[in-house]
Amino acid sequence: MIRLLQPWWLLAVLPVLALAALYVWRQLRRRDYALRFTNVDLLRTVAPKGLGWRRHLPATAFLLALLVLAGALARPAVDTREPLERATIMLAIDVSLSMQADDVPPNRLEAAQEAAKQFVAELPETYNLGLVSFAKSANVLVPPTKDRPAVTSAIEGLVLAEATATGEAVFTCLEAIRSVPADGAAGIPPARIVLLSDGFRTAGRSVEEAAAAAQAANVPVSTIAFGTDSGHVDIGGQLQRVPVDRLALADLAETTEGFFYEAATVSELKQVYQDMGSSIGFRTEPREITQWYAGIALLLALCAGAFSLLWSSRML
């Protein structure tokens, strides 16, 4: 949709409309004068058949060129989506022992790694991307960077550990986001945290504290509850159920104005990442199309001159 950046310049259209009205008035005056010549046969003799409607084409094209030029003064523009160069996404992946459950083949962790690598590959290059892994504590494996191979390599090297510190993962992501260079801008960059987990928090600060911190920093946390309720793992020789904590993850997303997803298969997880990648880090910017208006006006002016030369041997 076209919008005008300086609409008051449209006042330049008024003189063009006045000129068009003057042209119409002059043509009507000429017609009235011709009607006063009552000797029709003599008129046909001294004034052979004229150009008819074609004589108005040069003036019409010229007036249209002026109108388009007047519109160009108002700086017409169309809205385009531009990626934010400082936009930062922190990917937090749960590596607790429950991620070895094979209810999502080959197991939850390997499935998550595969989908996460695809997410990295499809994310626009202008975004900063960082990686945090969390179990009993949270660690920044890759700080925010545009180096995609570094993130992919870190995803492939994820190692399982005990416990689940979901809240610590959010706090660690926020710290990493604050480390992004300002590049002359004020405040932290526009950012989002994408957190994938399959279990209940068992260590570190609470999820509620983390949600409050993310909300205060204006950083949405989108969460993915990954796995099924039928998952089991062998820990210390004992078979333990590892259901997904959907409620806590949904509350975290809702509090921070992020999105909550459930994924029980690799394909569902890939789709979640694709949806996120299409909605993160864009802003709407006006792109001027004044040059197109100027080009159209030039074309109309050339047509006006060509018509006039063709039918009257004069430029206008």
LUMVEXVO-862448 format. One line per 4 residues: number of its first residue (from 1); their letters; for each residue y, x, z of C-alpha. Coordinates in nm, 3 decimals. Example, Ala and Ser with C-alpha at 12.3 -4.5 7.8 and 13.67 -1.06 7.14 Angstrom:
<pts>
1) as) -0.450:1.230:0.780  -0.106:1.367:0.714
</pts>
This chain:
<pts>
1) mirl) 0.000:0.000:0.000  0.342:0.134:-0.101  0.614:0.159:0.164  0.969:0.292:0.149
5) lqpw) 1.077:0.580:0.372  1.449:0.514:0.313  1.469:0.145:0.213  1.850:0.126:0.237
9) wlla) 1.867:0.321:-0.091  1.744:0.004:-0.259  2.111:-0.098:-0.259  2.130:0.120:-0.571
13) vlpv) 1.949:-0.162:-0.750  2.259:-0.385:-0.723  2.470:-0.199:-0.985  2.171:-0.204:-1.221
17) lala) 2.133:-0.580:-1.176  2.506:-0.620:-1.237  2.473:-0.421:-1.560  2.179:-0.638:-1.667
21) alyv) 2.383:-0.953:-1.598  2.671:-0.812:-1.803  2.435:-0.744:-2.092  2.301:-1.102:-2.086
25) wrql) 2.656:-1.237:-2.069  2.762:-1.029:-2.370  2.465:-1.152:-2.570  2.551:-1.513:-2.492
29) rrrd) 2.915:-1.451:-2.595  2.799:-1.309:-2.927  2.586:-1.616:-2.987  2.874:-1.851:-2.915
33) yalr) 3.096:-1.656:-3.156  2.834:-1.671:-3.428  2.807:-2.050:-3.395  3.177:-2.085:-3.473
37) ftnv) 3.110:-1.947:-3.822  3.038:-2.282:-3.987  2.970:-2.162:-4.343  2.598:-2.093:-4.290
41) dllr) 2.526:-2.002:-4.653  2.804:-1.745:-4.660  2.686:-1.606:-4.322  2.337:-1.550:-4.464
45) tvap) 2.489:-1.366:-4.758  2.709:-1.123:-4.560  2.465:-1.083:-4.271  2.103:-1.051:-4.388
49) kglg) 1.812:-1.112:-4.155  1.854:-0.899:-3.842  1.616:-0.741:-3.595  1.568:-1.055:-3.390
53) wrrh) 1.418:-1.001:-3.046  1.357:-0.631:-3.119  1.725:-0.551:-3.080  1.690:-0.618:-2.706
57) lpat) 1.407:-0.367:-2.651  1.623:-0.051:-2.617  1.851:-0.215:-2.360  1.556:-0.365:-2.172
61) afll) 1.375:-0.031:-2.153  1.696:0.143:-2.044  1.762:-0.111:-1.768  1.402:-0.085:-1.646
65) allv) 1.440:0.294:-1.631  1.749:0.252:-1.414  1.567:0.008:-1.186  1.274:0.247:-1.137
69) laga) 1.513:0.535:-1.066  1.693:0.321:-0.808  1.357:0.250:-0.645  1.279:0.623:-0.641
73) larp) 1.590:0.682:-0.428  1.420:0.481:-0.151  1.143:0.746:-0.135  0.833:0.532:-0.198
77) avdt) 0.519:0.654:-0.025  0.156:0.558:0.027  -0.035:0.607:0.352  -0.308:0.870:0.343
81) repl) -0.556:0.981:0.609  -0.508:1.344:0.699  -0.739:1.541:0.930  -0.571:1.684:1.237
85) erat) -0.593:2.063:1.229  -0.603:2.086:1.611  -0.847:1.798:1.648  -1.128:1.915:1.876
89) imla) -1.475:1.779:1.935  -1.691:1.902:2.219  -2.059:1.835:2.173  -2.246:1.821:2.507
93) idvs) -2.625:1.817:2.490  -2.857:1.751:2.782  -3.124:2.024:2.815  -3.289:1.896:3.132
97) lsmq) -3.670:1.904:3.154  -3.690:1.535:3.061  -3.580:1.633:2.708  -3.932:1.767:2.645
101) addv) -4.069:1.411:2.644  -4.247:1.338:2.317  -4.164:0.967:2.293  -3.928:1.079:2.015
105) ppnr) -4.139:1.314:1.799  -4.179:1.605:1.805  -3.988:1.582:2.136  -3.646:1.467:2.247
109) leaa) -3.483:1.809:2.243  -3.603:1.912:1.897  -3.504:1.574:1.755  -3.160:1.607:1.914
113) qeaa) -3.122:1.959:1.773  -3.205:1.842:1.422  -2.956:1.555:1.430  -2.686:1.768:1.596
117) kqfv) -2.714:2.033:1.324  -2.666:1.767:1.059  -2.360:1.641:1.247  -2.215:1.993:1.247
121) aelp) -2.282:2.033:0.875  -2.107:1.706:0.784  -1.806:1.740:1.014  -1.481:1.825:0.827
125) etyn) -1.401:2.196:0.834  -1.052:2.133:0.975  -1.192:2.019:1.312  -1.250:2.253:1.601
129) lglv) -1.602:2.211:1.734  -1.746:2.341:2.061  -2.087:2.319:2.225  -2.180:2.266:2.590
133) sfak) -2.534:2.250:2.724  -2.605:2.102:3.065  -2.891:2.081:3.310  -2.831:2.178:3.676
137) sanv) -2.493:2.312:3.563  -2.290:2.298:3.242  -2.219:2.600:3.024  -1.991:2.652:2.725
141) lvpp) -2.220:2.802:2.463  -1.952:2.798:2.191  -1.582:2.746:2.267  -1.384:2.526:2.022
145) tkdr) -1.399:2.695:1.683  -1.416:2.633:1.311  -1.711:2.872:1.288  -1.988:2.623:1.205
149) pavt) -2.271:2.880:1.179  -2.200:2.989:1.539  -2.239:2.630:1.663  -2.553:2.572:1.457
153) saie) -2.709:2.893:1.590  -2.631:2.792:1.948  -2.789:2.449:1.894  -3.106:2.612:1.766
157) glvl) -3.120:2.832:2.076  -3.101:2.557:2.338  -3.339:2.614:2.631  -3.468:2.357:2.881
161) aeat) -3.381:2.379:3.251  -3.409:2.172:3.568  -3.180:1.885:3.682  -2.905:1.689:3.502
165) atge) -2.535:1.748:3.573  -2.375:1.486:3.349  -2.042:1.488:3.531  -2.019:1.868:3.516
169) avft) -2.072:1.851:3.140  -1.759:1.638:3.100  -1.550:1.864:3.325  -1.666:2.172:3.135
173) clea) -1.578:2.010:2.802  -1.228:1.927:2.928  -1.178:2.290:3.032  -1.282:2.406:2.686
177) irsv) -1.044:2.159:2.519  -0.753:2.294:2.723  -0.829:2.641:2.589  -0.747:2.545:2.230
181) padg) -0.430:2.732:2.118  -0.121:2.513:2.112  0.002:2.641:1.772  0.350:2.523:1.860
185) aagi) 0.239:2.172:1.960  0.285:2.017:2.302  -0.005:1.926:2.529  -0.377:1.942:2.467
189) ppar) -0.502:1.872:2.114  -0.636:1.532:2.013  -0.996:1.554:2.126  -1.318:1.369:2.186
193) ivll) -1.632:1.453:2.378  -1.968:1.355:2.234  -2.229:1.359:2.512  -2.599:1.316:2.453
197) sdgf) -2.827:1.261:2.750  -3.155:1.095:2.833  -3.171:1.094:3.212  -3.004:1.017:3.541
201) rtag) -2.750:1.257:3.698  -2.917:1.466:3.967  -2.666:1.747:4.024  -2.293:1.826:4.025
205) rsve) -1.995:1.598:4.042  -2.042:1.229:3.980  -2.010:1.057:3.646  -1.731:0.842:3.793
209) eaaa) -1.524:1.151:3.880  -1.578:1.287:3.531  -1.474:0.957:3.373  -1.151:0.953:3.577
213) aaqa) -1.070:1.312:3.472  -1.132:1.238:3.103  -0.927:0.921:3.123  -0.637:1.111:3.281
217) anvp) -0.655:1.371:3.004  -0.667:1.096:2.740  -0.994:1.232:2.601  -1.246:0.961:2.503
221) vsti) -1.608:1.037:2.584  -1.858:0.886:2.344  -2.206:0.880:2.490  -2.551:0.859:2.336
225) afgt) -2.844:0.738:2.543  -3.131:0.913:2.367  -3.497:0.834:2.416  -3.710:0.540:2.525
229) dsgh) -3.806:0.397:2.862  -4.169:0.489:2.798  -4.103:0.865:2.802  -4.313:1.087:3.032
233) vdig) -4.307:1.459:3.108  -4.537:1.693:3.296  -4.335:1.865:3.571  -4.525:2.087:3.812
237) gqlq) -4.857:1.934:3.710  -4.736:1.580:3.777  -4.670:1.322:3.508  -4.327:1.168:3.565
241) rvpv) -4.148:0.882:3.391  -3.813:0.976:3.240  -3.629:0.653:3.147  -3.281:0.657:2.996
245) drla) -2.979:0.590:3.219  -2.799:0.354:2.982  -2.576:0.195:3.247  -2.407:0.517:3.363
249) ladl) -2.356:0.641:3.008  -2.215:0.306:2.896  -1.973:0.297:3.191  -1.857:0.652:3.112
253) aett) -1.781:0.558:2.753  -1.610:0.231:2.847  -1.387:0.390:3.113  -1.264:0.662:2.876
257) egff) -1.232:0.427:2.575  -1.508:0.602:2.390  -1.816:0.447:2.229  -2.162:0.399:2.370
261) yeaa) -2.468:0.427:2.148  -2.840:0.395:2.199  -3.071:0.607:1.988  -3.446:0.606:2.015
265) tvse) -3.530:0.783:1.689  -3.405:1.079:1.487  -3.268:0.853:1.213  -3.073:0.643:1.466
269) lkqv) -2.928:0.956:1.624  -2.820:1.089:1.283  -2.648:0.759:1.207  -2.459:0.777:1.538
273) yqdm) -2.329:1.122:1.452  -2.226:1.010:1.103  -2.032:0.714:1.246  -1.856:0.942:1.495
277) gssi) -1.768:1.198:1.230  -1.594:0.932:1.021  -1.372:0.816:1.308  -1.261:1.135:1.482
281) gfrt) -0.947:1.334:1.433  -0.760:1.152:1.157  -0.399:1.045:1.145  -0.213:0.837:0.889
285) epre) 0.056:1.027:0.704  0.292:0.897:0.433  0.261:1.079:0.099  0.565:1.044:-0.123
289) itqw) 0.513:0.924:-0.479  0.875:0.964:-0.588  0.765:1.189:-0.873  0.560:0.904:-1.018
293) yagi) 0.865:0.680:-1.017  1.073:0.951:-1.182  0.803:0.998:-1.447  0.791:0.625:-1.524
297) alll) 1.171:0.613:-1.546  1.170:0.908:-1.787  0.909:0.739:-2.004  1.111:0.416:-2.016
301) alca) 1.428:0.609:-2.104  1.246:0.785:-2.387  1.121:0.449:-2.514  1.476:0.311:-2.504
305) gafs) 1.605:0.604:-2.711  1.314:0.584:-2.956  1.357:0.209:-3.013  1.728:0.251:-3.069
309) llws) 1.686:0.537:-3.318  1.409:0.351:-3.501  1.602:0.029:-3.556  1.970:0.125:-3.546
313) srml) 1.985:0.501:-3.618  2.171:0.540:-3.289  2.052:0.677:-2.956  2.163:0.361:-2.772
</pts>
